[in-house]
Amino acid sequence: MIKGLMGNHGVVVSGGNTSLPYVNQNVSNPMQGMIRIWGTDVQVFDGNSWMNLNTSYATVGMDHESQIILNWARHKMLEEQELQSLMEKHPGLKDAKDRFEIMLVLVKEYKDHELK
């Protein structure tokens, strides 16, 4: 049985419940503390009667920033696939892309040199 879920960077956990009923320890009653499934309920024996355990469902997902990043990456991947397909059909586009990338490197180097 999972007692609790904790989120971490990029993961959000909402809902859920970790509260359990208190059952006294009683070594003379070996049934005390036993757990059973009764229909769709999970129950614990407290020494006198069976008590239903609280049930709830936690939702685990990505936080908002991670969703934005994943959507951006998916968009870029599809964009790259489309560009690759276009460059196969139109070779001049690949040459233009290569020239653009060279120009971008030169501009970045000039900018870095200008800042020094």
Secondary structure, DSSP 8 states (H G I E B T S, - for coil): --------TTEEEEE-----------TT-TTTT-EEEETTEEEEE-SSSEEE-----EEEEE-HHHHHHHHHHHHHHHHHHHHHHHHHH-HHHHHHHHHHHHHHHHHHHHHHHHH-
